[in-house]
């Protein structure tokens, strides 16, 4: 299959502490497997997690808020950008069992744990792929992105990352659901998206988090 190179991986020196080495391809921290529970209005299940992966001690509150809001995704491939151990990918697999799930992350430990969670919880007929970004086929057209994006990689890297994947949304009905905390630049990100030619709608504001729904602007 054809491949296309995604933006460069972030500089690990931008991480604020050792726990944020989940941006690494190979985390240097010792593996310490844990179990966390994801409880949503329609679903409750346990997920495997591990050290060196984002929010390994609990479900990140922004991720939970996002999962409580996202709805009515179009038919077609669903992409979890920065999947971690897979709370978003696994929830999407349970809610949309007939649609392909693409879970991507630079962190190899995260990919391994996410794969196990999908094997445990996804329907036997659900097709899913857990890959590094550069392994995603270049011709994949994405119906939906559902993501708690890696804000702490820095604004230039984040903008490059989002542009790369948003440009792969289907033109007619592709949509992205993103969650960002207001103190980490949610409102400025929304303005930037609009300046880049996307429609960005704030669907929910809760506990300081903004849930954004992003799509292509309709042609005049």
Biotite code that builds the C-alpha atoms (Angstrom):
import biotite.structure as struc

atoms = struc.array([
    struc.Atom([0.000, 0.000, 0.000], chain_id="A", res_id=1, res_name="UNK", atom_name="CA", element="C"),
    struc.Atom([1.181, 3.555, -0.600], chain_id="A", res_id=2, res_name="UNK", atom_name="CA", element="C"),
    struc.Atom([2.469, 5.473, 2.392], chain_id="A", res_id=3, res_name="UNK", atom_name="CA", element="C"),
    struc.Atom([2.861, 9.133, 3.159], chain_id="A", res_id=4, res_name="UNK", atom_name="CA", element="C"),
    struc.Atom([5.111, 10.607, 5.814], chain_id="A", res_id=5, res_name="UNK", atom_name="CA", element="C"),
    struc.Atom([3.293, 12.470, 8.603], chain_id="A", res_id=6, res_name="UNK", atom_name="CA", element="C"),
    struc.Atom([4.838, 15.510, 10.307], chain_id="A", res_id=7, res_name="UNK", atom_name="CA", element="C"),
    struc.Atom([7.981, 14.992, 12.350], chain_id="A", res_id=8, res_name="UNK", atom_name="CA", element="C"),
    struc.Atom([7.654, 13.557, 15.821], chain_id="A", res_id=9, res_name="UNK", atom_name="CA", element="C"),
    struc.Atom([7.785, 16.152, 18.608], chain_id="A", res_id=10, res_name="UNK", atom_name="CA", element="C"),
    struc.Atom([10.992, 17.013, 20.436], chain_id="A", res_id=11, res_name="UNK", atom_name="CA", element="C"),
    struc.Atom([10.999, 15.110, 23.704], chain_id="A", res_id=12, res_name="UNK", atom_name="CA", element="C"),
    struc.Atom([12.780, 18.040, 25.399], chain_id="A", res_id=13, res_name="UNK", atom_name="CA", element="C"),
    struc.Atom([9.458, 19.902, 25.238], chain_id="A", res_id=14, res_name="UNK", atom_name="CA", element="C"),
    struc.Atom([7.941, 17.430, 27.721], chain_id="A", res_id=15, res_name="UNK", atom_name="CA", element="C"),
    struc.Atom([7.320, 18.889, 31.148], chain_id="A", res_id=16, res_name="UNK", atom_name="CA", element="C"),
    struc.Atom([8.170, 15.810, 33.185], chain_id="A", res_id=17, res_name="UNK", atom_name="CA", element="C"),
    struc.Atom([9.088, 12.161, 32.933], chain_id="A", res_id=18, res_name="UNK", atom_name="CA", element="C"),
    struc.Atom([5.436, 11.118, 32.730], chain_id="A", res_id=19, res_name="UNK", atom_name="CA", element="C"),
    struc.Atom([5.129, 12.907, 29.419], chain_id="A", res_id=20, res_name="UNK", atom_name="CA", element="C"),
    struc.Atom([7.560, 10.596, 27.642], chain_id="A", res_id=21, res_name="UNK", atom_name="CA", element="C"),
    struc.Atom([4.444, 9.080, 26.085], chain_id="A", res_id=22, res_name="UNK", atom_name="CA", element="C"),
    struc.Atom([5.512, 11.153, 23.070], chain_id="A", res_id=23, res_name="UNK", atom_name="CA", element="C"),
    struc.Atom([8.462, 8.759, 22.613], chain_id="A", res_id=24, res_name="UNK", atom_name="CA", element="C"),
    struc.Atom([8.466, 5.886, 20.161], chain_id="A", res_id=25, res_name="UNK", atom_name="CA", element="C"),
    struc.Atom([10.019, 3.690, 22.863], chain_id="A", res_id=26, res_name="UNK", atom_name="CA", element="C"),
    struc.Atom([9.206, 4.938, 26.398], chain_id="A", res_id=27, res_name="UNK", atom_name="CA", element="C"),
    struc.Atom([12.208, 4.803, 28.715], chain_id="A", res_id=28, res_name="UNK", atom_name="CA", element="C"),
    struc.Atom([10.111, 4.240, 31.832], chain_id="A", res_id=29, res_name="UNK", atom_name="CA", element="C"),
    struc.Atom([9.713, 0.738, 33.250], chain_id="A", res_id=30, res_name="UNK", atom_name="CA", element="C"),
    struc.Atom([6.500, -0.979, 32.232], chain_id="A", res_id=31, res_name="UNK", atom_name="CA", element="C"),
    struc.Atom([3.954, -0.947, 35.070], chain_id="A", res_id=32, res_name="UNK", atom_name="CA", element="C"),
    struc.Atom([0.652, -2.357, 33.797], chain_id="A", res_id=33, res_name="UNK", atom_name="CA", element="C"),
    struc.Atom([-2.520, -0.983, 35.360], chain_id="A", res_id=34, res_name="UNK", atom_name="CA", element="C"),
    struc.Atom([-6.263, -1.191, 34.810], chain_id="A", res_id=35, res_name="UNK", atom_name="CA", element="C"),
    struc.Atom([-8.574, 1.814, 34.506], chain_id="A", res_id=36, res_name="UNK", atom_name="CA", element="C"),
    struc.Atom([-12.350, 1.913, 34.231], chain_id="A", res_id=37, res_name="UNK", atom_name="CA", element="C"),
    struc.Atom([-14.146, 3.953, 31.593], chain_id="A", res_id=38, res_name="UNK", atom_name="CA", element="C"),
    struc.Atom([-17.708, 4.739, 32.651], chain_id="A", res_id=39, res_name="UNK", atom_name="CA", element="C"),
    struc.Atom([-20.022, 6.459, 30.166], chain_id="A", res_id=40, res_name="UNK", atom_name="CA", element="C"),
    struc.Atom([-23.823, 6.765, 30.063], chain_id="A", res_id=41, res_name="UNK", atom_name="CA", element="C"),
    struc.Atom([-24.047, 3.972, 27.506], chain_id="A", res_id=42, res_name="UNK", atom_name="CA", element="C"),
    struc.Atom([-20.924, 1.924, 28.275], chain_id="A", res_id=43, res_name="UNK", atom_name="CA", element="C"),
    struc.Atom([-18.765, 0.824, 31.203], chain_id="A", res_id=44, res_name="UNK", atom_name="CA", element="C"),
    struc.Atom([-15.676, -1.326, 30.764], chain_id="A", res_id=45, res_name="UNK", atom_name="CA", element="C"),
    struc.Atom([-12.125, -1.787, 32.004], chain_id="A", res_id=46, res_name="UNK", atom_name="CA", element="C"),
    struc.Atom([-9.065, -0.982, 29.932], chain_id="A", res_id=47, res_name="UNK", atom_name="CA", element="C"),
    struc.Atom([-5.484, -2.086, 30.271], chain_id="A", res_id=48, res_name="UNK", atom_name="CA", element="C"),
    struc.Atom([-2.997, 0.773, 30.641], chain_id="A", res_id=49, res_name="UNK", atom_name="CA", element="C"),
    struc.Atom([0.719, 1.099, 31.340], chain_id="A", res_id=50, res_name="UNK", atom_name="CA", element="C"),
    struc.Atom([3.339, 3.606, 32.418], chain_id="A", res_id=51, res_name="UNK", atom_name="CA", element="C"),
    struc.Atom([4.805, 5.751, 29.677], chain_id="A", res_id=52, res_name="UNK", atom_name="CA", element="C"),
    struc.Atom([1.351, 6.193, 28.112], chain_id="A", res_id=53, res_name="UNK", atom_name="CA", element="C"),
    struc.Atom([-0.797, 9.302, 28.415], chain_id="A", res_id=54, res_name="UNK", atom_name="CA", element="C"),
    struc.Atom([-3.074, 9.303, 31.502], chain_id="A", res_id=55, res_name="UNK", atom_name="CA", element="C"),
    struc.Atom([-2.261, 5.736, 32.483], chain_id="A", res_id=56, res_name="UNK", atom_name="CA", element="C"),
    struc.Atom([-3.653, 6.101, 36.024], chain_id="A", res_id=57, res_name="UNK", atom_name="CA", element="C"),
    struc.Atom([-7.180, 7.204, 35.059], chain_id="A", res_id=58, res_name="UNK", atom_name="CA", element="C"),
    struc.Atom([-9.309, 8.163, 32.079], chain_id="A", res_id=59, res_name="UNK", atom_name="CA", element="C"),
    struc.Atom([-8.329, 11.696, 31.162], chain_id="A", res_id=60, res_name="UNK", atom_name="CA", element="C"),
    struc.Atom([-11.306, 13.974, 31.967], chain_id="A", res_id=61, res_name="UNK", atom_name="CA", element="C"),
    struc.Atom([-11.113, 15.666, 28.575], chain_id="A", res_id=62, res_name="UNK", atom_name="CA", element="C"),
    struc.Atom([-11.292, 12.301, 26.846], chain_id="A", res_id=63, res_name="UNK", atom_name="CA", element="C"),
    struc.Atom([-14.345, 11.332, 28.910], chain_id="A", res_id=64, res_name="UNK", atom_name="CA", element="C"),
    struc.Atom([-16.104, 14.618, 28.142], chain_id="A", res_id=65, res_name="UNK", atom_name="CA", element="C"),
    struc.Atom([-15.374, 14.136, 24.436], chain_id="A", res_id=66, res_name="UNK", atom_name="CA", element="C"),
    struc.Atom([-16.787, 10.617, 24.485], chain_id="A", res_id=67, res_name="UNK", atom_name="CA", element="C"),
    struc.Atom([-19.942, 11.864, 26.213], chain_id="A", res_id=68, res_name="UNK", atom_name="CA", element="C"),
    struc.Atom([-20.543, 14.413, 23.451], chain_id="A", res_id=69, res_name="UNK", atom_name="CA", element="C"),
    struc.Atom([-19.480, 12.843, 20.159], chain_id="A", res_id=70, res_name="UNK", atom_name="CA", element="C"),
    struc.Atom([-22.422, 11.567, 18.161], chain_id="A", res_id=71, res_name="UNK", atom_name="CA", element="C"),
    struc.Atom([-23.786, 10.861, 14.692], chain_id="A", res_id=72, res_name="UNK", atom_name="CA", element="C"),
    struc.Atom([-20.536, 10.015, 12.953], chain_id="A", res_id=73, res_name="UNK", atom_name="CA", element="C"),
    struc.Atom([-20.744, 9.439, 9.182], chain_id="A", res_id=74, res_name="UNK", atom_name="CA", element="C"),
    struc.Atom([-20.281, 5.960, 7.797], chain_id="A", res_id=75, res_name="UNK", atom_name="CA", element="C"),
    struc.Atom([-16.699, 5.062, 6.997], chain_id="A", res_id=76, res_name="UNK", atom_name="CA", element="C"),
    struc.Atom([-13.270, 4.844, 8.645], chain_id="A", res_id=77, res_name="UNK", atom_name="CA", element="C"),
    struc.Atom([-12.926, 6.425, 12.099], chain_id="A", res_id=78, res_name="UNK", atom_name="CA", element="C"),
    struc.Atom([-9.488, 7.675, 13.154], chain_id="A", res_id=79, res_name="UNK", atom_name="CA", element="C"),
    struc.Atom([-8.296, 8.009, 16.748], chain_id="A", res_id=80, res_name="UNK", atom_name="CA", element="C"),
    struc.Atom([-5.355, 10.418, 16.486], chain_id="A", res_id=81, res_name="UNK", atom_name="CA", element="C"),
    struc.Atom([-2.948, 9.798, 19.385], chain_id="A", res_id=82, res_name="UNK", atom_name="CA", element="C"),
    struc.Atom([-4.786, 6.730, 20.625], chain_id="A", res_id=83, res_name="UNK", atom_name="CA", element="C"),
    struc.Atom([-2.775, 6.018, 23.789], chain_id="A", res_id=84, res_name="UNK", atom_name="CA", element="C"),
    struc.Atom([-4.059, 2.810, 25.326], chain_id="A", res_id=85, res_name="UNK", atom_name="CA", element="C"),
    struc.Atom([-7.293, 3.186, 23.389], chain_id="A", res_id=86, res_name="UNK", atom_name="CA", element="C"),
    struc.Atom([-10.221, 4.654, 25.356], chain_id="A", res_id=87, res_name="UNK", atom_name="CA", element="C"),
    struc.Atom([-11.451, 6.516, 22.268], chain_id="A", res_id=88, res_name="UNK", atom_name="CA", element="C"),
    struc.Atom([-10.715, 3.770, 19.742], chain_id="A", res_id=89, res_name="UNK", atom_name="CA", element="C"),
    struc.Atom([-12.313, 1.110, 21.932], chain_id="A", res_id=90, res_name="UNK", atom_name="CA", element="C"),
    struc.Atom([-15.416, 3.215, 22.568], chain_id="A", res_id=91, res_name="UNK", atom_name="CA", element="C"),
    struc.Atom([-15.774, 3.904, 18.858], chain_id="A", res_id=92, res_name="UNK", atom_name="CA", element="C"),
    struc.Atom([-15.399, 0.199, 18.115], chain_id="A", res_id=93, res_name="UNK", atom_name="CA", element="C"),
    struc.Atom([-18.207, -0.613, 20.563], chain_id="A", res_id=94, res_name="UNK", atom_name="CA", element="C"),
    struc.Atom([-20.485, 2.151, 19.325], chain_id="A", res_id=95, res_name="UNK", atom_name="CA", element="C"),
    struc.Atom([-19.790, 1.696, 15.607], chain_id="A", res_id=96, res_name="UNK", atom_name="CA", element="C"),
    struc.Atom([-18.996, -2.022, 15.203], chain_id="A", res_id=97, res_name="UNK", atom_name="CA", element="C"),
    struc.Atom([-19.568, -2.032, 11.448], chain_id="A", res_id=98, res_name="UNK", atom_name="CA", element="C"),
    struc.Atom([-17.024, 0.739, 10.752], chain_id="A", res_id=99, res_name="UNK", atom_name="CA", element="C"),
    struc.Atom([-13.257, 0.498, 10.392], chain_id="A", res_id=100, res_name="UNK", atom_name="CA", element="C"),
    struc.Atom([-11.289, 1.846, 13.338], chain_id="A", res_id=101, res_name="UNK", atom_name="CA", element="C"),
    struc.Atom([-7.813, 3.310, 12.792], chain_id="A", res_id=102, res_name="UNK", atom_name="CA", element="C"),
    struc.Atom([-5.887, 3.926, 16.023], chain_id="A", res_id=103, res_name="UNK", atom_name="CA", element="C"),
    struc.Atom([-2.553, 5.677, 15.561], chain_id="A", res_id=104, res_name="UNK", atom_name="CA", element="C"),
    struc.Atom([0.184, 6.695, 17.973], chain_id="A", res_id=105, res_name="UNK", atom_name="CA", element="C"),
    struc.Atom([3.942, 7.281, 17.855], chain_id="A", res_id=106, res_name="UNK", atom_name="CA", element="C"),
    struc.Atom([4.311, 5.371, 21.139], chain_id="A", res_id=107, res_name="UNK", atom_name="CA", element="C"),
    struc.Atom([4.921, 1.664, 20.529], chain_id="A", res_id=108, res_name="UNK", atom_name="CA", element="C"),
    struc.Atom([3.911, 0.699, 24.071], chain_id="A", res_id=109, res_name="UNK", atom_name="CA", element="C"),
    struc.Atom([0.643, 2.581, 23.641], chain_id="A", res_id=110, res_name="UNK", atom_name="CA", element="C"),
    struc.Atom([-0.034, 0.783, 20.370], chain_id="A", res_id=111, res_name="UNK", atom_name="CA", element="C"),
    struc.Atom([0.587, -2.600, 21.954], chain_id="A", res_id=112, res_name="UNK", atom_name="CA", element="C"),
    struc.Atom([-1.809, -1.943, 24.849], chain_id="A", res_id=113, res_name="UNK", atom_name="CA", element="C"),
    struc.Atom([-4.421, -0.377, 22.562], chain_id="A", res_id=114, res_name="UNK", atom_name="CA", element="C"),
    struc.Atom([-4.301, -3.469, 20.368], chain_id="A", res_id=115, res_name="UNK", atom_name="CA", element="C"),
    struc.Atom([-4.984, -5.680, 23.388], chain_id="A", res_id=116, res_name="UNK", atom_name="CA", element="C"),
    struc.Atom([-7.906, -3.512, 24.490], chain_id="A", res_id=117, res_name="UNK", atom_name="CA", element="C"),
    struc.Atom([-9.464, -3.645, 21.046], chain_id="A", res_id=118, res_name="UNK", atom_name="CA", element="C"),
    struc.Atom([-8.979, -7.396, 20.861], chain_id="A", res_id=119, res_name="UNK", atom_name="CA", element="C"),
    struc.Atom([-10.726, -7.694, 24.228], chain_id="A", res_id=120, res_name="UNK", atom_name="CA", element="C"),
    struc.Atom([-13.647, -5.343, 23.663], chain_id="A", res_id=121, res_name="UNK", atom_name="CA", element="C"),
    struc.Atom([-14.318, -4.920, 19.945], chain_id="A", res_id=122, res_name="UNK", atom_name="CA", element="C"),
    struc.Atom([-16.894, -7.043, 18.189], chain_id="A", res_id=123, res_name="UNK", atom_name="CA", element="C"),
    struc.Atom([-15.381, -10.016, 16.398], chain_id="A", res_id=124, res_name="UNK", atom_name="CA", element="C"),
    struc.Atom([-16.535, -8.595, 13.053], chain_id="A", res_id=125, res_name="UNK", atom_name="CA", element="C"),
    struc.Atom([-15.104, -5.092, 13.622], chain_id="A", res_id=126, res_name="UNK", atom_name="CA", element="C"),
    struc.Atom([-12.059, -4.297, 11.505], chain_id="A", res_id=127, res_name="UNK", atom_name="CA", element="C"),
    struc.Atom([-9.443, -2.261, 13.327], chain_id="A", res_id=128, res_name="UNK", atom_name="CA", element="C"),
    struc.Atom([-5.860, -1.194, 12.731], chain_id="A", res_id=129, res_name="UNK", atom_name="CA", element="C"),
    struc.Atom([-3.386, 0.007, 15.375], chain_id="A", res_id=130, res_name="UNK", atom_name="CA", element="C"),
    struc.Atom([-0.450, 1.647, 13.638], chain_id="A", res_id=131, res_name="UNK", atom_name="CA", element="C"),
    struc.Atom([2.266, 4.260, 13.784], chain_id="A", res_id=132, res_name="UNK", atom_name="CA", element="C"),
    struc.Atom([1.363, 7.362, 11.741], chain_id="A", res_id=133, res_name="UNK", atom_name="CA", element="C"),
    struc.Atom([3.678, 6.530, 8.860], chain_id="A", res_id=134, res_name="UNK", atom_name="CA", element="C"),
    struc.Atom([2.053, 3.093, 8.450], chain_id="A", res_id=135, res_name="UNK", atom_name="CA", element="C"),
    struc.Atom([-1.335, 4.538, 7.503], chain_id="A", res_id=136, res_name="UNK", atom_name="CA", element="C"),
    struc.Atom([-2.014, 4.127, 3.766], chain_id="A", res_id=137, res_name="UNK", atom_name="CA", element="C"),
    struc.Atom([-1.675, 7.394, 1.864], chain_id="A", res_id=138, res_name="UNK", atom_name="CA", element="C"),
    struc.Atom([-4.953, 6.852, 0.034], chain_id="A", res_id=139, res_name="UNK", atom_name="CA", element="C"),
    struc.Atom([-7.074, 6.349, 3.159], chain_id="A", res_id=140, res_name="UNK", atom_name="CA", element="C"),
    struc.Atom([-10.010, 8.755, 3.174], chain_id="A", res_id=141, res_name="UNK", atom_name="CA", element="C"),
    struc.Atom([-11.264, 9.329, 6.708], chain_id="A", res_id=142, res_name="UNK", atom_name="CA", element="C"),
    struc.Atom([-14.942, 9.745, 7.575], chain_id="A", res_id=143, res_name="UNK", atom_name="CA", element="C"),
    struc.Atom([-14.329, 10.922, 11.140], chain_id="A", res_id=144, res_name="UNK", atom_name="CA", element="C"),
    struc.Atom([-11.511, 11.863, 13.475], chain_id="A", res_id=145, res_name="UNK", atom_name="CA", element="C"),
    struc.Atom([-12.163, 11.597, 17.210], chain_id="A", res_id=146, res_name="UNK", atom_name="CA", element="C"),
    struc.Atom([-9.205, 12.854, 19.211], chain_id="A", res_id=147, res_name="UNK", atom_name="CA", element="C"),
    struc.Atom([-7.844, 14.359, 22.381], chain_id="A", res_id=148, res_name="UNK", atom_name="CA", element="C"),
    struc.Atom([-4.897, 15.828, 20.449], chain_id="A", res_id=149, res_name="UNK", atom_name="CA", element="C"),
    struc.Atom([-1.376, 16.118, 21.930], chain_id="A", res_id=150, res_name="UNK", atom_name="CA", element="C"),
    struc.Atom([-1.488, 19.844, 22.710], chain_id="A", res_id=151, res_name="UNK", atom_name="CA", element="C"),
    struc.Atom([1.771, 19.788, 24.665], chain_id="A", res_id=152, res_name="UNK", atom_name="CA", element="C"),
    struc.Atom([3.880, 19.018, 21.601], chain_id="A", res_id=153, res_name="UNK", atom_name="CA", element="C"),
    struc.Atom([3.775, 22.757, 20.937], chain_id="A", res_id=154, res_name="UNK", atom_name="CA", element="C"),
    struc.Atom([1.705, 24.945, 18.631], chain_id="A", res_id=155, res_name="UNK", atom_name="CA", element="C"),
    struc.Atom([3.757, 24.587, 15.395], chain_id="A", res_id=156, res_name="UNK", atom_name="CA", element="C"),
    struc.Atom([3.915, 20.787, 15.682], chain_id="A", res_id=157, res_name="UNK", atom_name="CA", element="C"),
    struc.Atom([0.240, 20.580, 16.641], chain_id="A", res_id=158, res_name="UNK", atom_name="CA", element="C"),
    struc.Atom([-0.830, 22.723, 13.691], chain_id="A", res_id=159, res_name="UNK", atom_name="CA", element="C"),
    struc.Atom([1.210, 20.596, 11.303], chain_id="A", res_id=160, res_name="UNK", atom_name="CA", element="C"),
    struc.Atom([-0.234, 17.414, 12.797], chain_id="A", res_id=161, res_name="UNK", atom_name="CA", element="C"),
    struc.Atom([-3.843, 18.568, 12.594], chain_id="A", res_id=162, res_name="UNK", atom_name="CA", element="C"),
    struc.Atom([-3.463, 19.957, 9.081], chain_id="A", res_id=163, res_name="UNK", atom_name="CA", element="C"),
    struc.Atom([-1.969, 16.669, 7.892], chain_id="A", res_id=164, res_name="UNK", atom_name="CA", element="C"),
    struc.Atom([-4.876, 14.560, 9.173], chain_id="A", res_id=165, res_name="UNK", atom_name="CA", element="C"),
    struc.Atom([-7.746, 17.007, 8.677], chain_id="A", res_id=166, res_name="UNK", atom_name="CA", element="C"),
    struc.Atom([-6.773, 17.224, 5.016], chain_id="A", res_id=167, res_name="UNK", atom_name="CA", element="C"),
    struc.Atom([-7.541, 13.505, 4.793], chain_id="A", res_id=168, res_name="UNK", atom_name="CA", element="C"),
    struc.Atom([-11.152, 13.917, 5.880], chain_id="A", res_id=169, res_name="UNK", atom_name="CA", element="C"),
    struc.Atom([-13.700, 13.203, 3.180], chain_id="A", res_id=170, res_name="UNK", atom_name="CA", element="C"),
    struc.Atom([-14.651, 16.462, 1.483], chain_id="A", res_id=171, res_name="UNK", atom_name="CA", element="C"),
    struc.Atom([-18.418, 16.028, 1.572], chain_id="A", res_id=172, res_name="UNK", atom_name="CA", element="C"),
    struc.Atom([-19.214, 14.704, 5.039], chain_id="A", res_id=173, res_name="UNK", atom_name="CA", element="C"),
    struc.Atom([-15.931, 14.224, 6.910], chain_id="A", res_id=174, res_name="UNK", atom_name="CA", element="C"),
    struc.Atom([-15.915, 15.523, 10.473], chain_id="A", res_id=175, res_name="UNK", atom_name="CA", element="C"),
    struc.Atom([-13.479, 15.774, 13.363], chain_id="A", res_id=176, res_name="UNK", atom_name="CA", element="C"),
    struc.Atom([-14.385, 15.889, 17.033], chain_id="A", res_id=177, res_name="UNK", atom_name="CA", element="C"),
    struc.Atom([-11.599, 17.341, 19.187], chain_id="A", res_id=178, res_name="UNK", atom_name="CA", element="C"),
    struc.Atom([-11.326, 18.176, 22.884], chain_id="A", res_id=179, res_name="UNK", atom_name="CA", element="C"),
    struc.Atom([-8.953, 20.857, 24.175], chain_id="A", res_id=180, res_name="UNK", atom_name="CA", element="C"),
    struc.Atom([-8.792, 22.648, 27.524], chain_id="A", res_id=181, res_name="UNK", atom_name="CA", element="C"),
    struc.Atom([-9.314, 26.405, 27.361], chain_id="A", res_id=182, res_name="UNK", atom_name="CA", element="C"),
    struc.Atom([-6.085, 26.989, 29.326], chain_id="A", res_id=183, res_name="UNK", atom_name="CA", element="C"),
    struc.Atom([-4.214, 25.020, 26.655], chain_id="A", res_id=184, res_name="UNK", atom_name="CA", element="C"),
    struc.Atom([-5.494, 27.188, 23.827], chain_id="A", res_id=185, res_name="UNK", atom_name="CA", element="C"),
    struc.Atom([-8.863, 25.763, 22.802], chain_id="A", res_id=186, res_name="UNK", atom_name="CA", element="C"),
    struc.Atom([-10.269, 29.102, 21.665], chain_id="A", res_id=187, res_name="UNK", atom_name="CA", element="C"),
    struc.Atom([-7.155, 30.144, 19.747], chain_id="A", res_id=188, res_name="UNK", atom_name="CA", element="C"),
    struc.Atom([-7.070, 26.698, 18.122], chain_id="A", res_id=189, res_name="UNK", atom_name="CA", element="C"),
    struc.Atom([-10.658, 27.135, 16.984], chain_id="A", res_id=190, res_name="UNK", atom_name="CA", element="C"),
    struc.Atom([-9.788, 30.508, 15.438], chain_id="A", res_id=191, res_name="UNK", atom_name="CA", element="C"),
    struc.Atom([-6.738, 29.008, 13.737], chain_id="A", res_id=192, res_name="UNK", atom_name="CA", element="C"),
    struc.Atom([-8.860, 26.213, 12.269], chain_id="A", res_id=193, res_name="UNK", atom_name="CA", element="C"),
    struc.Atom([-11.295, 28.742, 10.839], chain_id="A", res_id=194, res_name="UNK", atom_name="CA", element="C"),
    struc.Atom([-8.420, 30.747, 9.361], chain_id="A", res_id=195, res_name="UNK", atom_name="CA", element="C"),
    struc.Atom([-7.185, 27.540, 7.725], chain_id="A", res_id=196, res_name="UNK", atom_name="CA", element="C"),
    struc.Atom([-10.494, 27.063, 5.944], chain_id="A", res_id=197, res_name="UNK", atom_name="CA", element="C"),
    struc.Atom([-12.374, 24.740, 8.296], chain_id="A", res_id=198, res_name="UNK", atom_name="CA", element="C"),
    struc.Atom([-15.684, 25.205, 10.032], chain_id="A", res_id=199, res_name="UNK", atom_name="CA", element="C"),
    struc.Atom([-15.124, 24.938, 13.788], chain_id="A", res_id=200, res_name="UNK", atom_name="CA", element="C"),
    struc.Atom([-18.102, 24.767, 16.128], chain_id="A", res_id=201, res_name="UNK", atom_name="CA", element="C"),
    struc.Atom([-17.926, 24.637, 19.918], chain_id="A", res_id=202, res_name="UNK", atom_name="CA", element="C"),
    struc.Atom([-20.304, 21.815, 20.793], chain_id="A", res_id=203, res_name="UNK", atom_name="CA", element="C"),
    struc.Atom([-19.748, 21.770, 24.552], chain_id="A", res_id=204, res_name="UNK", atom_name="CA", element="C"),
    struc.Atom([-17.880, 23.655, 27.276], chain_id="A", res_id=205, res_name="UNK", atom_name="CA", element="C"),
    struc.Atom([-17.456, 21.714, 30.504], chain_id="A", res_id=206, res_name="UNK", atom_name="CA", element="C"),
    struc.Atom([-14.901, 21.742, 33.316], chain_id="A", res_id=207, res_name="UNK", atom_name="CA", element="C"),
    struc.Atom([-12.746, 24.079, 31.242], chain_id="A", res_id=208, res_name="UNK", atom_name="CA", element="C"),
    struc.Atom([-12.729, 21.753, 28.234], chain_id="A", res_id=209, res_name="UNK", atom_name="CA", element="C"),
    struc.Atom([-14.005, 22.724, 24.813], chain_id="A", res_id=210, res_name="UNK", atom_name="CA", element="C"),
    struc.Atom([-15.402, 20.067, 22.496], chain_id="A", res_id=211, res_name="UNK", atom_name="CA", element="C"),
    struc.Atom([-14.945, 21.221, 18.912], chain_id="A", res_id=212, res_name="UNK", atom_name="CA", element="C"),
    struc.Atom([-16.634, 19.825, 15.820], chain_id="A", res_id=213, res_name="UNK", atom_name="CA", element="C"),
    struc.Atom([-14.539, 20.537, 12.738], chain_id="A", res_id=214, res_name="UNK", atom_name="CA", element="C"),
    struc.Atom([-15.451, 20.060, 9.085], chain_id="A", res_id=215, res_name="UNK", atom_name="CA", element="C"),
    struc.Atom([-14.680, 21.364, 5.632], chain_id="A", res_id=216, res_name="UNK", atom_name="CA", element="C"),
    struc.Atom([-16.396, 24.615, 4.703], chain_id="A", res_id=217, res_name="UNK", atom_name="CA", element="C"),
    struc.Atom([-19.113, 24.105, 2.110], chain_id="A", res_id=218, res_name="UNK", atom_name="CA", element="C"),
    struc.Atom([-18.249, 25.384, -1.338], chain_id="A", res_id=219, res_name="UNK", atom_name="CA", element="C"),
    struc.Atom([-20.116, 28.467, -2.438], chain_id="A", res_id=220, res_name="UNK", atom_name="CA", element="C"),
])
